[in-house]
Amino acid sequence: MSNSRGYYGEFGGAFVPPGLEKILKNLEEEFLRYKDDQSFIDELNYYLRDYVGRPSPLYFAEQLTKKLGGAKIYLKREDLNHTGSHKINNAIGQVLLAKRMGVKRVIAETGAGQHGVATATACAMFNMECIIYMGELDTQRQALNVFRMELLGAKVVPVKRGTRSLKDAVDAALEDLVENADNTYYMLGSVVGPHPYPLIVRHFQSVIGREAKEQILEKENRLPDYIVACVGGGSNAMGLFYPFIEDKEVKIIGVEPAGLGLETGKHAAPLCAGKPGVIHGFKCYMMQDENGNPIPTHSIAAGLDYPGVGPEHSYLKDTGRAEYVAIKDDEAVEAFKELSNTEGIIPALESSHAIAQIIKMAPKLDKNQIIIGNLSGRGDKDVQQVKEYIKNNS
Ligand SMILES: *Cc1c(COP(=O)(O)O)cnc(C)c1O
């Protein structure tokens, strides 16, 4: 899918200053060296099983299926992983890579704090120094996650420049990397950023799709008709989609956050409503102004609130292999309530976007058709926010 320069069609690449170019080239070489190394694979699988709790179940949502009266709905339960989402798959993979590279200091950026917590968790277990850059505004909005990271032994650095949010945290992390490249590993949290990060993160998240494929073949003796996942940067979606890309009979649907509605401009849906451009060192669909600068985004789900998207998703959209749709805040909240009530599973607000799409499409499909939805995370972190949303919107 991607050539050696990290392009997916016209998307991807690495638009970075020369200092960073060398570091990324070295990272690519190290990754390619270890990813197929049997002792690396064995070590990764050991931690995925005994620490993360994999394989995650592929659960037949019988009650929701009955209620909707259409296609059979299966949920890939990434919410049951240690720390409660798919993010730990990538954090464990990259921290093992850092360890092989002989690096003892790990840095990461975080917006809502989820990737920061996953990184801090992996670093705690492997006894690595961990520094998390976080926009100062985000440290205030997500104070509990800051405390979580500190409990896990990480140092959280509030970034006070610019808009004091995710973009500035990425810039600060990249500067740190260029300055401290000999002893530092930069752990990126989604299938975004310059090459080779989209490739590395997809690799470590693909365990989701590999397991789902094996599990559905065992349960139903055939592949699903549809696979559905929410798309922020796009890592849980790429993880589910990638092993199915060559199976042309499987339809692929990515779900972006429509926020208050695509027509309002208050959303974070670059694939549905953006244009190609360059952000954070790579080319993708992005939400931008006339000058190509990223514009403010909105989603009720903090983890989906990003103006760019993975280059491979941009490519899958243009080639037509995947379809991208958008779900609004209120629809996501309805799905959050529906899955809690019908199945006894409280989904993350991010994952609720995928659930909302499934609730829309399942009734129109035949009873013998199969949908697999990725339940990327659990919703305990979102209960307070949903309570307030319902209070303010009723
Ligand atoms: C961070 C997050 C997402 C969005 O990130 P992707 O890279 O698009 O997967 C989705 N779901 C949950 C639960 C998350 O924490």
The ligand as a Gaussian input file, in Angstrom:
#p B3LYP/6-31G(d) Opt

LIG

0 1
 C       -7.967000       8.412000      20.829000
 C       -9.203000       7.604000      20.613000
 C       -9.821000       7.491000      19.352000
 C       -9.349000       8.259000      18.147000
 O       -8.073000       7.954000      17.700000
 P       -7.828000       7.113000      16.366000
 O       -6.390000       7.256000      16.122000
 O       -8.683000       7.716000      15.288000
 O       -8.244000       5.727000      16.646000
 C      -10.925000       6.678000      19.215000
 N      -11.430000       6.001000      20.270000
 C      -10.886000       6.093000      21.506000
 C      -11.505000       5.331000      22.618000
 C       -9.752000       6.888000      21.712000
 O       -9.224000       6.990000      22.945000

